[in-house]
Amino acid sequence: MDGERIAGQSAVRSLFASEKGPFSMASPRLFDLGADLYAAYTDNAPWRASCAALAGHLPADARRVLDLGCGPGTTIAALAAVMPETRWVGGDLSGRMLRLAKWRLRGAGVAAQLTRLDALALPLADASVDGVVGHSFLYLVADEHRALREAWRVLRPGGRVACMEPAAGYVSPAGIWRVGRDPRFLFSIPPWRAMSRRHRRYTPASFARALRAAGFGDIRCTPALGGLGIIGSGRRGGGD
Ligand SMILES: C[S@@+](CC[C@H](N)C(=O)[O-])C[C@H]1O[C@@H](n2cnc3c(N)ncnc32)[C@H](O)[C@@H]1O
């Protein structure tokens, strides 16, 4: 009986365990549990537009692009609408997120290779993709430097990485209202802000530093989502 209770307690502990401590969103099992709700709330126009905006930071002729932390497929669906010739690889730690992505992308008629992976050790060959994107993903990983170095490794010379992440600084409720009035958007932003306060937020300087440390050049940092987010992008050198 005691053994059962201890096993139960340790299962609950491991459900939420991560290097950030209990109840951290960095736990893959928590992403599994929250996946359906997350998919429903982020299926809103401002979020989809923010995903699509990453296209402007990729090589125009990108043929194969990896989406890190692809979640329920929102980013690939939005990008595929503006980059119809590109082949997509979506990677995520969460099996449930990947299942939702499979359904969403099938429904949208988008072909994508979906893979369970850890962004800290990518199962992709060196120089095998033209672009790497991440939308609301990098701020959650335990080691952002390792994730960006892995992105650099799998990019071909001349390829680009582009990530949209939470921005540091205050955005007023009126500012959020100006970005979008869809209740799903309005409900999804407070938990996103709370989560990023706990994990990581970026300034143009801190984003540029992280990208430079991973080896990227031609770094650009631009506001996203009305100042709630920031897109950091960089280019893997060579290939000119
Ligand atoms: C906030 S969601 C973003 C999903 C989607 N990109 C979007 O913008 O809606 C973060 C996603 O990153 C995934 N994730 C977190 N850490 C990861 C890691 N180390 N490797 C791969 N995926 C990871 C989570 O499972 C989750 O699906």
The ligand as an ORCA input file, in Angstrom:
! r2SCAN-3c Opt
* xyz 0 1
  C       4.342     27.042    -26.809
  S       4.343     25.610    -27.829
  C       4.510     26.343    -29.471
  C       3.848     25.529    -30.545
  C       3.772     26.204    -31.924
  N       5.085     26.450    -32.452
  C       2.975     27.487    -31.851
  O       3.540     28.564    -32.041
  O       1.780     27.423    -31.587
  C       5.981     24.999    -27.555
  C       6.212     23.634    -28.167
  O       7.612     23.327    -28.053
  C       7.746     21.952    -27.727
  N       9.066     21.783    -27.104
  C       9.490     22.267    -25.907
  N      10.775     21.931    -25.704
  C      11.176     21.217    -26.795
  C      12.396     20.584    -27.183
  N      13.475     20.600    -26.397
  N      12.448     19.950    -28.381
  C      11.351     19.906    -29.189
  N      10.170     20.482    -28.868
  C      10.079     21.130    -27.691
  C       6.567     21.651    -26.822
  O       6.249     20.287    -26.779
  C       5.467     22.503    -27.471
  O       4.728     21.779    -28.416
*
